[in-house]
Structure formats: structure tokens, C-alpha cells
Amino acid sequence: MPNRQRSPPAIRRRALELLASCRDGCTEAIMIAHGFTVPQMVDLVRAGLATAKTERVVAGGRTMQVARVRITEAGRRALENAGQKVRR
């Protein structure tokens, strides 16, 4: 059975749904674990649908930097509009 690729709008919608469900956004690692690629995350940020910011976290006594991705108001509106188009 061939591996079926999702279309860019479907991928974008799925990413925005994930980000909207997380109050503090998602780390880059969580996004990757959900099947998103770095170029897809960059696309969301460039489109103004999400923001990315590096943060310092301490885990196991070690300090490291992680990238956190959060949905923007424009991203929430795009998600709302996508839901209205699907319901019609």
C-alpha cells in the first residue's frame, strides 16, 4: 500500500490544531514527534500563523535551550476559517 502524503493545507491545519490545544505551545521536539518537519514549522512562522522562541530549561541538573512554537491570533483565525470551510 503506498504511503499517502497529506496536502500542505491539511498539514498546516493539523499543526495549528496541535498548537491551539497546548496552552504554552509545543517544543520543536514535540512537533517532530507528531510528524512535523522543521521546514513545516518555519513555514508556519513565516506565514505569521505561529511564533518560535528559544527558552532555557533545566532538566536533570543540566541547562539546555529548546525552541517553543506557539500559535498566533492569525493562526487561530486561519484555523477557525478552515473549520468553517469544512463544515459547509
N, C-alpha and C positions, 0 to 999 in steps of 0.2 A: 504494500500500500504506500503510495507516495506521501512524503511529508508535506502537509498543506501549509502554505505561508499565509499569514494574516496580512490584510491590506494595511498600509500606513495609517489611515483614519481609525481602523479598529485597534491597532496597537496603541495609538495615541489615546484613544478613549479608555482603553484598559489601564494604561499608565496613570491617567488622570483620576480614574476611579480609585486606584490604589492609593494615590497621594491624598485624595479627598477623604479617604477612610482613616488616615493617620493624622491625628491632631498635630503632632510635631514633625510631620513629614517622614521621609524614609531615607536611610543612609544609602549610599551608592551600592554597598554590598547587598542590602535587602532588595533593591531594584534588580540587581543582576541575578539574585537568587530567584526572583519571579520571572526571569527570562528576558529582561530588557538589556539592551546593549548600551555602552557609553555613548555612541553616536545618536541613539534614540533619545537619551536623556539630554544631550546637547541640543538636539532639535527642539525639545520642549522648552528649554531655557531661551534659545534664540527666538522662538516664536512668542515669547512672553507669557507662556502658559505655566511656567514653573520657575523657581529660583533655585540656585545651588550655592551653598556656602560651606566653607570648611570650618570645622569645630575641633577643639581639642577634647579628647575623652581620656579618662583614666580607667584602665581595665587590668586587673591582676598586678597592680602596682606600676604599670607602665603607662606612659603618656603617649598617645598617638593622635594623628589628625585623620578625621573622616569627613567625607563630603555628605552633606544632608540636602536633600531635594524636597522642596515644598511647593504646593500648588499655589498659584496666584488667583486673584479675583477674576482675571481674564480667563484663566484655566477653568474656574468654576462655572463661569458663564458659557464657555465653549462646551463643557460637559452637560449643562442644562439644555443648550440648544441641540446637542446631539441626541439627547433623550427625547426631546420633542419631535425630532425628525423620525426617530424610530417608532414612536407611538402612533404616528399618523397612518 
